[in-house]
Amino acid sequence: MKGIVFREFIEMVEEHFSPETADKIISSSNLSTAGAYTTVGTYDHREIIELVGHLSKTTGLQPPELLRAFGARLFKRFSELYPSHFAALHSTFDFLRILDSKIHIEVKKLYPDAELPSFQHDFPEPDRMILVYNSRRPFADLAEGLIGGCIDHFRETIALAREDLLCADGTRVRFTLTRQFHGQPH
């Protein structure tokens, strides 16, 4: 997993909890870097799982909730760091439709050794998108947060439903996004 993700996670902990909380979860964890991550470095994804676990113990918040909040923040940061990737896009569906075909290709140019999840999409109806997340790593909660961050970025009202596929380990998940219009129940 790329160091930028770790760096953003530590910054989120410092800002939303405290620098002391960040120090505590780092010192409680068995990290290869002692918590010193470079944005371009590649690190074992289990380290972020461990950091989230210690943050959960410290705050009382569940790991899925923490990962979803982090995913939403991470999407916002990516939109700030890489505005050109968002310039010609006007909706959540526009963005999610090109995740694998354009966005991940651009990520690979920046970080050739990045191991990215894959996303297949389908539009069974014009206002409904099915997005299937596949990964070797159990980060469906993070992906859900990123999708929520995307919805917020484009200021849309979209209902997001999740269904774990095959197993409940967060490596294969179907997300159903349904645009909501005024007058429809949320």
Backbone as a ProteinNet text record, in pm:
[ID]
protein_1_A
[PRIMARY]
MKGIVFREFIEMVEEHFSPETADKIISSSNLSTAGAYTTVGTYDHREIIELVGHLSKTTGLQPPELLRAFGARLFKRFSELYPSHFAALHSTFDFLRILDSKIHIEVKKLYPDAELPSFQHDFPEPDRMILVYNSRRPFADLAEGLIGGCIDHFRETIALAREDLLCADGTRVRFTLTRQFHGQPH
[TERTIARY]
86.7	0	91.4	49.3	133.6	137.5	253.2	276.8	185	139.2	47.6	-76.8	-121.9	-240.6	-209.7	-93.3	-53.6	-38.3	27.1	48.7	-84	-177	-308.6	-383.1	-366.2	-432.1	-378.1	-246.2	-185.3	-230.2	-235.4	-282.7	-427.9	-511.6	-650.9	-658.8	-580.6	-582	-537.2	-431.3	-382.3	-486.7	-554.1	-651.2	-782.3	-833	-964.7	-960.1	-846.7	-834.2	-728.7	-600.5	-492.4	-358.7	-254.7	-121.4	-80.1	-125.6	-93.8	-157.2	-280.6	-347.4	-270.1	-224.4	-145	-17.8	51.2	172.8	141.9	29.9	-7.9	-33.6	-108.9	-138.5	-14.5	74.6	199.4	287.3	303.4	390.6	331.5	199.7	134.7	142.1	180.3	180	320	324.4	450.3	468.7	526.8	538.3	681.6	695.9	828.8	901.8	827.8	886	880.8	826.7	803.3	713.3	631.6	535.8	588.5	708.9	765.7	744.1	641.9	605.3	634.9	694.8	710.7	591.5	552.3	433.5	452.3	573.5	595.9	638.7	663.8	703.4	587.6	620.6	520	536.6	424.3	426.8	321.5	340.6	249.6	112.7	8.9	-126.6	-171.7	-110.9	-149.1	-114.1	-18.8	16.3	-98.8	-169.7	-282.4	-395.5	-411.6	-511.5	-476.3	-349.9	-306	-328.1	-293.5	-314.5	-462.4	-546.4	-691.1	-739.5	-688.5	-726.6	-691	-571.7	-531.6	-612.1	-644.2	-728.1	-866.6	-917.7	-1048.5	-1047.2	-943.4	-932.3	-921.9	-851	-829.2	-954.8	-1030	-1145	-1278.8	-1285	-1412.8	-1494.8	-1443.5	-1511.5	-1472.2	-1566.5	-1541.1	-1453.8	-1367.6	-1281.9	-1356.8	-1472.6	-1540.6	-1578.8	-1624.4	-1660.9	-1537.9	-1425.3	-1302.1	-1253.3	-1259.8	-1215.4	-1306.5	-1437	-1527.9	-1501.1	-1480.4	-1449.5	-1317.4	-1220.1	-1091.9	-1107	-1185.4	-1207.4	-1268	-1365.7	-1428.5	-1325.8	-1244.4	-1139.4	-1037.4	-1001.5	-901.7	-950.2	-1077.2	-1130.2	-1116.4	-1152.3	-1141.2	-996.5	-902.5	-761	-714.8	-756.6	-718.4	-771.7	-894	-950.1	-872	-815	-732.3	-593	-535.5	-400.4	-393.4	-499.6	-500.1	-623.6	-640.4	-763	-784.6	-678.3	-694.9	-773.9	-770.7	-845.9	-996.2	-1034.7	-1175.4	-1234.9	-1149.5	-1191.1	-1304.2	-1299.7	-1399.5	-1516	-1520	-1623.6	-1730.9	-1856.6	-1967.4	-2057	-2027.6	-2114.8	-2039.2	-2095	-2041.4	-2034	-2140.6	-2141.8	-2032.3	-2011.6	-1904.6	-1769.3	-1743.9	-1615.9	-1600	-1698.3	-1686.4	-1680.5	-1741.5	-1741.3	-1599.3	-1512.8	-1378.4	-1268.5	-1308.2	-1207.5	-1098.5	-1136.2	-1036.6	-978.7	-1060.1	-1014.5	-930.8	-944.1	-866.2	-796.7	-871.2	-814	-702.7	-727.7	-624.9	-505.8	-526.4	-414.3	-325.6	-387.4	-311.2	-237.7	-301.7	-236.8	-114.3	-126.8	-15.2	101	71.2	178.8	257.3	185.9	251.4	320.2	254.2	301.8	297.5	398.2	394.1	377.6	421.7	411.6	285.5	193.8	69.1	-14.8	-67.6	-160.4	-300.4	-373.7	-504.5	-617	-727.9	-844.9	-900.2	-988.8	-1057.1	-1205.2	-1267.8	-1409	-1477	-1581.3	-1664.9	-1794.5	-1846.1	-1970.1	-2074	-2199.7	-2313.4	-2420.6	-2501.3	-2611.4	-2742.4	-2804.1	-2929.5	-3043.4	-3031.4	-3127.1	-3045.6	-3097.2	-3019.2	-2975.7	-3053.6	-3021.1	-2973.4	-2926.9	-2876.1	-2746.5	-2646.6	-2517	-2482.8	-2437.8	-2385.5	-2233.3	-2163.3	-2017.8	-1965.4	-1887.1	-1833.4	-1685	-1651.2	-1514.4	-1448.9	-1328.7	-1249.3	-1108.5	-1058.2	-924	-867	-734.3	-669.2	-673.3	-696.6	-692.6	-832.9	-856.9	-991.6	-1025.1	-1037.8	-1061.1	-1191.8	-1294.6	-1424.7	-1480.1	-1451.7	-1497.6	-1431.2	-1303.5	-1232.3	-1291.4	-1317.9	-1378.7	-1515.8	-1593.1	-1724.5	-1710	-1610.6	-1585.3	-1542.8	-1458.9	-1418	-1538.6	-1627.8	-1749.1	-1834.8	-1849.8	-1924.2	-1859.3	-1726.7	-1655	-1678.1	-1687.8	-1716.5	-1856.3	-1952.7	-2090	-2091.6	-2020.4	-2012.7	-1944.5	-1837.9	-1763.1	-1852.8	-1935.7	-2022.6	-2156.7	-2173	-2291.9	-2421	-2420.5	-2537.7	-2606.5	-2731.1	-2805.1	-2818.2	-2738.2	-2733.1	-2739.6	-2832.3	-2839.5	-2733.4	-2659.8	-2552.4	-2583	-2595.8	-2619.8	-2500.2	-2474.7	-2357.2	-2397.6	-2337.9	-2360.3	-2225.8	-2183.2	-2059.9	-2085	-1991.2	-2003.2	-1904.8	-1944.8	-1862.9	-1825.3	-1764.3	-1724.6	-1733.5	-1727.1	-1746.7	-1613.9	-1509.4	-1379.2	-1346.7	-1440	-1418.1	-1330.6	-1317.1	-1235.7	-1319.1	-1445.9	-1535.8	-1672.3	-1713	-1835.7	-1909	-2040.2	-2124.1	-2184.1	-2159.6	-2220.6	-2328.4	-2443.5	-2551.6	-2574.9	-2560.6	-2579.1	-2705.6	-2796.5	-2922.8	-2941.5	-2950.1	-2973.5	-3110.2	-3113.1	-3236.1	-3276.1	-3402.9	-3454.4	-3547.2	-3563.4	-3653.4	-3789.2	-3845.4	-3975.9	-3967.8	-3845.7	-3829.3	-3786.7	-3830.3	-3782.4	-3633.9	-3564	-3418.3	-3393.1
-116.3	0	122.5	223.3	341.2	425.8	485.3	565.3	685.6	738.4	853.1	817.9	693.4	650.4	650.3	598.8	597.7	740	825	964	1035	1015.1	1078	1022.7	894.2	835.8	897.8	906.9	965.8	1111.4	1185.2	1324.7	1332	1240.2	1239	1215.8	1121.3	1091.8	1215.1	1280.1	1399.8	1510.7	1531.9	1640.6	1610.6	1488.8	1457.2	1407.1	1358.2	1310.3	1395.6	1365.7	1449.1	1392.3	1476	1423	1314.4	1328.9	1228.5	1093.7	1098.5	974.7	909.5	989.3	934.6	869.1	937.4	879.9	750.2	747.7	629.1	508.9	529.2	414.4	368.5	462.9	424.9	344.6	392.8	322.4	188.7	174.3	47.6	-56.2	-12.3	-100.1	-152	-266.6	-325.7	-287.5	-169.4	-114.1	-125.7	-158.3	-170.8	-37.3	71.2	204.7	288	234.2	309.5	430.2	421.5	528.2	635.9	620.1	719.1	668.6	721.4	678.6	788.8	752.3	848.9	833	938.9	931.5	833.8	817.3	729.7	588.7	566.3	433.2	335.6	207.7	101.5	23	0.2	-62.1	-171.8	-260.1	-371.9	-319.6	-359.5	-312	-352.3	-458.2	-501.2	-396.7	-308.2	-203.4	-105.1	-73.9	19	-50.4	-179.9	-255.8	-251.2	-267.3	-261.9	-122.3	-18.1	118.9	145.7	101.5	120.7	44.1	-75.4	-154	-82.3	-25.9	47.6	176.8	241.9	362	325.4	212.1	165	142.1	76.2	51.5	182.7	277.8	405.7	492.1	490.6	581.7	517	384	314.7	309	366.1	360.1	230.1	169.9	42.6	62.8	-35	-23.4	9.7	-53.9	-16.9	132.1	185.1	326.8	415	378.8	455.7	450.2	332.6	318.9	395.8	394.1	470.7	620.9	668.2	810.2	845.7	757.1	781.5	782.1	690.2	687	816.1	870.2	996.3	1109.2	1113.2	1215.8	1197.5	1073.1	1044.2	1089.1	1068.9	1115.4	1267.4	1337.1	1483.7	1526.7	1460	1493	1464.5	1352	1321.2	1427.8	1475.4	1578.7	1709	1734.1	1854	1836.6	1718.4	1692.4	1672.2	1618.6	1584	1642	1773.3	1833.1	1804.4	1779.9	1752.4	1624.5	1530.6	1405.1	1425.9	1541.2	1567.5	1675.8	1746.7	1867.4	1844.4	1738.9	1718.4	1630.9	1597.2	1507.4	1586.5	1543.8	1621.8	1545.6	1416	1339.8	1221.5	1167.7	1047.7	933.6	914.6	806.7	827.1	952.2	980.3	936.1	971.8	938.8	787.8	724.5	581.6	496.8	544.5	472.5	459.5	557.5	556.3	517.4	464.6	426.7	338.2	226.3	133.2	178.8	235	267	394.8	485.5	610.2	643.9	651	695.4	601	471.6	378.5	373.9	399.7	407.4	526.3	639.8	758	731.8	661.6	627.6	541.1	445.5	357	434	543.9	627.3	692.8	737.9	801.4	699.3	585.8	482	346.8	315.7	192.7	63.8	63	-60.1	-65.3	28.5	29.9	-93.2	-157	-268.9	-214.9	-197.8	-134.1	-236.5	-207.2	-293.9	-274.9	-363.5	-344.5	-318.9	-250.4	-217	-247.6	-329.6	-349.9	-274.3	-214.1	-138.5	-178.5	-154.4	-182.8	-79.8	-48.5	45.8	-24	-94.1	-163.1	-65.9	55.8	163.8	292.4	395.8	520	583.1	567.9	630.1	529.4	414.2	312.1	255.7	250.1	194.7	81.2	-28.8	-140.3	-135.2	-132.2	-124.4	-239.8	-328.8	-443.5	-420.7	-422.2	-402.8	-538.9	-554.9	-677	-638.5	-703.7	-672.6	-793.1	-800.8	-903.2	-863	-734.4	-682.3	-646.8	-658	-638.2	-491.3	-412	-269.2	-220.4	-303.7	-260.5	-143.5	-138.5	-24.9	104.3	97	212.6	252.6	153.1	180.8	246	197.5	256.8	403.5	432.2	570.4	656.3	600.8	674	704.1	607.1	628.7	737.3	732.7	837.1	973.6	977.8	1102.5	1153.3	1061.6	1098.4	1159.4	1097.3	1149.2	1290	1309.7	1442.4	1543.4	1501.1	1589.1	1645.8	1560.9	1604.6	1657.8	1664.4	1721	1658.8	1526.5	1454.6	1383.4	1352.4	1270.9	1133	1041.5	905.9	808.8	715.7	610	506	463.4	367	242.3	129.2	1.1	-89.3	-177.7	-265	-409.2	-497.9	-641.5	-712.9	-779.6	-858.1	-980.5	-1011	-1124.8	-1234.2	-1356.5	-1476	-1496.8	-1398.1	-1410.7	-1272.3	-1267.7	-1140.9	-1077.1	-1097.7	-1044.3	-909.4	-851.6	-719.6	-716.7	-830.2	-832.5	-830.9	-860.5	-857.5	-811	-693.7	-630.6	-567	-576.6	-509.3	-385.5	-270.8	-145.8	-109.4	-72.4	-24.8	121.6	204.9	349.4	387.7	453.8	494.8	644.1	716.7	861	886.4	979.9	1018.5	1155.9	1173.1	1301.4	1358.7	1488.4	1551.9	1486.2	1459.8	1396	1246.3	1187.2	1044.1	1023.6	915.6	886.9	853.7	891	863.7	741.1
0	0	0	-76.7	-92.1	34.8	57.5	176.1	188.6	74.9	81.4	162.3	152.5	227	376.8	413.6	554.3	608.3	529.6	572.9	594.8	502.9	517.4	639.1	666.2	782.6	911.5	922.7	1043.1	1058.4	948.4	954.7	1000.9	953.4	997.3	1148.6	1198.4	1342.3	1420.7	1375	1444.2	1445.6	1332.7	1321.8	1393.7	1381.8	1437	1581.2	1622.5	1760.2	1830.3	1805.7	1860.6	1814.8	1816.5	1787	1888	2012.7	2113.9	2080.3	2027.4	1986.9	1872.4	1776.6	1665.7	1719.8	1811.2	1870.6	1943.5	2015	2092.2	2001.4	1893.6	1807.4	1731.4	1698.6	1631.5	1726.5	1849.7	1944.7	1988.8	1980.4	2017.4	1906.2	1787.1	1670.2	1640	1575.4	1531	1384.5	1360.7	1226.1	1174.7	1047.7	988	984.1	988.8	974	1101.1	1207.1	1331.3	1304.5	1199.5	1170.2	1077.9	1026.3	933.2	790.6	725.2	590.5	490	377.2	268	174.7	108.4	22.6	-92.5	-142	-257.4	-218.9	-90.8	-45.6	-53.5	-48.9	-48.4	81.3	148.9	280.9	288.7	383	403.5	448.3	377.8	408.8	549.2	603.9	738.8	844.7	810.6	906.8	926.1	820.2	837	912.6	891	966.2	1115.2	1145.8	1285.6	1344.4	1268.7	1317.2	1343.2	1251.5	1268.8	1392	1412.6	1529.7	1659.5	1664.6	1785.5	1801.1	1690.5	1698.9	1749.9	1706.3	1752.7	1903.7	1953	2097.1	2175.3	2118.9	2187.3	2189.1	2078.6	2065.3	2094.9	2088.5	2105.4	1977.7	1869.5	1739.5	1669.4	1599	1531.7	1407	1374.7	1256.6	1126.5	1096.7	972.1	967.4	1080.1	1086.8	1063.3	1123.4	1105.9	961.6	900.5	761.2	665.1	689.9	603.1	616	738.5	759	691.5	702.6	637.7	486	432.1	287.2	236	308.1	267.1	268.5	372.6	381.5	268.9	241.5	139.2	1.4	-27.8	-156.1	-166.8	-59.6	-59.3	-83.3	-17	-34.1	-176.6	-234.1	-371.4	-466.9	-442.3	-530.6	-517.7	-399.9	-380.6	-441.2	-426	-474.6	-625.8	-683.7	-826.6	-896.1	-895.3	-950.4	-1099	-1173	-1316.4	-1341.5	-1248	-1263.5	-1246.8	-1194.7	-1164.3	-1253.6	-1326	-1398.2	-1498.1	-1574.9	-1680	-1635.1	-1507.8	-1457.6	-1384.7	-1401.5	-1346.5	-1250.6	-1229.2	-1139.7	-1080.7	-975.9	-912.2	-1013.1	-1089.5	-1187.4	-1292.4	-1336.8	-1433.4	-1377.8	-1251.9	-1191.6	-1172.9	-1112.2	-1082.3	-1208.7	-1314.4	-1443	-1498.7	-1468.7	-1527.6	-1427.3	-1312.8	-1212.7	-1272.3	-1330.1	-1382.3	-1515.5	-1601.7	-1737.4	-1745.9	-1650.2	-1657	-1525.8	-1416	-1288.3	-1242.7	-1242.1	-1196.2	-1291.2	-1417.8	-1512.5	-1476.7	-1442.2	-1400.2	-1268.9	-1177	-1049.7	-1076.8	-1169.3	-1202.9	-1265.2	-1337	-1391.4	-1278.4	-1175.1	-1060	-970.2	-951.6	-859.4	-930.2	-1013	-1093.8	-1013.3	-888.6	-809.6	-723.4	-742.7	-664	-697	-593.1	-610.5	-588	-694.2	-686.8	-694.1	-629.8	-647.3	-788	-826.6	-954.6	-926.5	-1020.5	-1009.1	-1141.3	-1136.9	-1254.7	-1229.7	-1334.9	-1317.3	-1420.4	-1382.5	-1469	-1435.8	-1534.6	-1516.9	-1553.7	-1458.2	-1489.9	-1518.6	-1470	-1495.2	-1503.6	-1569.8	-1584.2	-1451.8	-1346.4	-1218.6	-1114.3	-1160.7	-1069.7	-1126.3	-1041.7	-1080.2	-984.5	-1042	-964	-981.2	-870.1	-871.9	-787.2	-848.7	-776.3	-750.8	-622.6	-574	-557	-613	-598.8	-556.7	-452.7	-407	-333.9	-331.5	-249.3	-102.8	-79	57.7	106.3	236.6	291.3	320.6	215.2	234.9	173.2	177.6	125.5	206.2	336.9	417.3	370.2	339.2	285.9	150.9	64.8	-65.4	-48.2	48.9	74.7	116	198.4	237.5	120.1	32.7	-88	-176.7	-192.2	-272	-207.4	-75.5	-5.2	-23.8	-21.1	-45.9	-186.4	-281.5	-420.9	-431.3	-366.2	-366.4	-307.7	-196.4	-134.5	-226.7	-292.1	-381.8	-492.3	-548.7	-658.2	-607.4	-475.5	-410.5	-462.7	-467.6	-514.8	-398.9	-418.9	-323.2	-385.6	-331.4	-384.5	-266.9	-274.1	-173.5	-207.4	-105.7	-124.4	-41.9	-110.9	-43.1	-69.2	24.8	16.3	41.1	-38.1	-19.4	-31.8	76.7	71.2	-15.4	-102.8	-193.8	-154.4	-174.2	-151.4	-6.1	54.2	194	256.8	386.2	456.2	496.7	416.2	455.3	392.2	317.5	260.9	138.1	68.2	-52.8	-181.2	-170	-287	-238.7	-288.4	-241.4	-358.3	-355.4	-455	-388.8	-451.1	-407.9	-508.9	-460	-546.2	-513.1	-613.2	-598.1	-672.6	-604.3	-665.2	-644	-756	-746.2	-684.7	-592	-525.1	-578.5	-599.2	-646.9	-542.2	-543.7	-445.9	-453.2	-337	-331	-309.7	-335.3	-311.6	-166.3	-105.6	29.8	27.1	131.9	138.4	216.5
[MASK]
++++++++++++++++++++++++++++++++++++++++++++++++++++++++++++++++++++++++++++++++++++++++++++++++++++++++++++++++++++++++++++++++++++++++++++++++++++++++++++++++++++++++++++++++++++++++++

